[in-house]
Amino acid sequence: MTLAAQNINNQEDAWWFIVAQGEIVLQPQGDFIPYGNLDDLPFSASLIGNKIKIGEYHSSPCYLVQLAEKIDVGLGEYSSLRFLLGRVEDSLFDMAGRAFQISLFFQTHQYCGQCGEKMRAIDWEIAMKCYHCQHRCYPRVSPCAIVGIRKDKQILLALHRRHQQDNRPVFTILAGFTEAGETVENCVEREVYEEAGIKIKNIQYVTSQPWPFPHSLMMGYTAEYQSGKINIDPKELCSAAWYEIDDLPVLPNPGTLARKLIDQLIIECR
């Protein structure tokens, strides 16, 4: 699925986000994302036809190239998006995440959810339109709250079900999606009580992070313990406990919002 043809300047240096089957082409060094102009890159004409401008990074355009399958484009190896976490600037990771989310959007919106007819890409914005019933769709963004909780000089960390089978299980903070008609702060309180059984206070917004797994916007908070005894939801968590800041288990990778919030709590606890 492609947008309308765009004017191409073969001499213009650009960033190329080449995505196929849930992975991205990365070079083995530097910023990992291929960079250069078309005259110097080994692209075929068919690849250029799938080019979609998704923004700019360091004053150079960024293009998404969607491939139906992994083919050798002569620029590097296919890898997971998570490989870039903590290895590149946050803004470059966010752009790579945007490429993944837009690619997923086109893959999952080929037919109209209202009447079932074939949808077509709009040529002046990133959207899909059904010209039969005029229904229009944009890339989905799912708001999600994530919160680091402090109790004196301890931090609440949990082992989630999805990390149970990892070789090195990662202990992280609590998070969940907002529900219809709910503020993000309400979501923070509800998710903490549902997953860990405790009440919190002094909820403070810190920062946000686009999280392209697959299409979330994570809004990060810190909070303080108020009352209650830890009582986990076994459908969500394997365990949860208060950890001393000098005796922490394996934490999320640098570059994640979870790690940023944990690091902030560690500073507050000292």
Secondary structure, DSSP 8 states (H G I E B T S, - for coil): ---S-----TT--EEEEEEETTEEEE-SSTTSS-EE-TTTS---HHHHTTEEEEEEETTEEEEEEEESS----SS-EEE-GGGGTTTS-HHHHHHHHHHHHHHHHHHH-SB-TTT--B-EE-SSSS-EE-TTT--EE----EEEEEEEEEETTEEEEEEEGGGTTSSS--EE-EEEE--TT--HHHHHHHHHHHHH--EEEEEEEEEEEEETTTTEEEEEEEEEEEE------TTTEEEEEEEETTS------TTSHHHHHHHHHHHHH-
